């Protein structure tokens, strides 16, 4: 169960903190320490000594023989007409964009004519490479 500090437990039960401290000191209620070094009391320990607190909403499942009536999460058909029309228009726009993309051709620009007379011969060997560096 939940472990609460002495102050929070006193507030939950509508007791004064000194009353809970006194119960711990006399050994009526067992307390421990949390990670911060604060004294904490397990809720089950307080229930053992003082009973269930008035302000604590306990979760107790109830068996309701008649479930609530089912309501459909879908809106009325008349409310869907604007949405359906919007989807239709978006699909048409996508179809037109795809058609436009098909019409666009990639036409790379031709390379300008290369003047090979000013370039030295390609060096395919180490000797040719070294000779081309001397030029």
C-alpha positions as CSV (number, residue, x, y, z in Angstrom):
1,X,0.0,0.0,0.0
2,X,0.9,3.6,-0.1
3,X,3.4,5.0,2.4
4,X,2.9,8.6,3.5
5,X,4.8,11.0,5.8
6,X,3.4,11.5,9.3
7,X,2.2,15.0,8.3
8,X,0.3,13.8,5.3
9,X,-1.1,10.8,7.2
10,X,-2.3,13.1,10.0
11,X,-4.0,15.4,7.4
12,X,-5.7,12.4,5.7
13,X,-7.1,11.2,9.0
14,X,-7.9,14.6,10.4
15,X,-5.5,14.1,13.3
16,X,-2.9,16.4,14.7
17,X,0.7,15.6,13.7
18,X,1.7,15.3,17.4
19,X,-1.0,12.6,17.9
20,X,0.5,10.5,15.1
21,X,4.0,11.1,16.4
22,X,2.9,10.0,19.8
23,X,1.3,6.8,18.4
24,X,4.6,6.0,16.6
25,X,6.6,6.7,19.8
26,X,4.4,4.4,21.9
27,X,4.6,1.6,19.3
28,X,0.9,1.6,18.4
29,X,1.8,2.5,14.8
30,X,4.9,1.2,13.0
31,X,6.8,3.8,11.0
32,X,9.8,3.5,8.7
33,X,12.1,5.8,6.8
34,X,11.9,6.7,3.2
35,X,14.8,7.5,0.9
36,X,14.9,11.1,2.2
37,X,15.2,10.0,5.8
38,X,11.6,11.1,6.6
39,X,9.4,8.9,8.8
40,X,6.7,7.3,6.7
41,X,3.7,5.1,7.7
42,X,2.1,2.5,5.5
43,X,-1.6,3.2,4.9
44,X,-2.4,-0.4,5.9
45,X,-0.8,0.3,9.3
46,X,-3.0,3.3,9.9
47,X,-6.1,1.4,8.8
48,X,-5.2,-1.3,11.3
49,X,-5.1,1.2,14.1
50,X,-7.5,3.9,13.2
51,X,-9.8,2.3,10.5
52,X,-10.3,3.6,7.1
53,X,-10.0,7.4,6.7
54,X,-13.2,9.3,5.8
55,X,-11.6,11.4,3.1
56,X,-9.9,8.5,1.2
57,X,-11.9,7.4,-1.9
58,X,-11.3,3.7,-2.0
59,X,-11.5,1.9,-5.3
60,X,-14.0,-0.8,-5.0
61,X,-15.3,-2.3,-8.2
62,X,-19.1,-2.3,-8.4
63,X,-21.1,-4.7,-10.5
64,X,-23.6,-2.7,-12.3
65,X,-26.1,-5.0,-13.9
66,X,-27.2,-2.4,-16.4
67,X,-24.4,-0.9,-18.4
68,X,-24.9,2.6,-19.8
69,X,-26.5,2.7,-23.2
70,X,-24.1,2.6,-26.1
71,X,-23.6,5.8,-28.0
72,X,-21.9,5.7,-31.4
73,X,-18.7,7.7,-31.6
74,X,-19.3,8.6,-35.2
75,X,-20.9,11.9,-36.0
76,X,-24.0,12.4,-38.0
77,X,-23.8,11.7,-41.7
78,X,-24.6,15.4,-42.5
79,X,-21.6,16.5,-40.5
80,X,-19.3,14.4,-42.7
81,X,-20.2,15.9,-46.0
82,X,-17.8,18.9,-45.8
83,X,-15.0,16.5,-44.7
84,X,-15.7,14.1,-47.6
85,X,-15.7,17.0,-50.1
86,X,-12.4,18.3,-48.7
87,X,-10.8,14.8,-49.0
88,X,-12.1,14.6,-52.6
89,X,-10.6,18.0,-53.5
90,X,-7.2,17.1,-51.9
91,X,-7.1,13.8,-53.9
92,X,-7.8,15.7,-57.1
93,X,-5.0,18.2,-56.3
94,X,-2.6,15.3,-55.7
95,X,-3.5,13.7,-58.9
96,X,-2.9,16.9,-60.8
97,X,0.5,17.5,-59.2
98,X,1.5,13.9,-60.1
99,X,0.5,14.6,-63.7
100,X,2.5,17.8,-63.8
101,X,5.6,16.0,-62.5
102,X,5.3,13.4,-65.2
103,X,5.4,16.2,-67.8
104,X,8.5,17.8,-66.5
105,X,11.6,16.3,-68.2
106,X,15.1,16.5,-66.8
107,X,17.2,18.2,-69.5
108,X,20.8,18.6,-68.4
109,X,22.7,21.5,-69.9
110,X,25.3,20.3,-72.5
111,X,28.9,20.6,-71.4
112,X,30.8,23.4,-73.1
113,X,33.2,22.3,-75.8
114,X,36.5,21.4,-74.2
115,X,39.7,22.7,-75.8
116,X,42.1,19.8,-75.7
117,X,45.0,21.8,-77.2
118,X,45.8,23.7,-74.1
119,X,45.7,20.6,-71.8
120,X,48.7,18.4,-71.5
121,X,48.3,14.7,-72.4
122,X,46.8,12.6,-69.6
123,X,49.5,11.0,-67.5
124,X,48.8,7.3,-67.3
125,X,52.1,6.3,-65.8
126,X,54.3,7.7,-63.1
127,X,56.8,8.9,-65.6
128,X,54.2,10.8,-67.6
129,X,52.8,12.2,-64.4
130,X,56.2,13.5,-63.3
131,X,56.9,14.9,-66.7
132,X,53.6,16.8,-66.7
133,X,54.5,18.4,-63.4
134,X,57.8,19.8,-64.8
135,X,55.9,21.6,-67.6
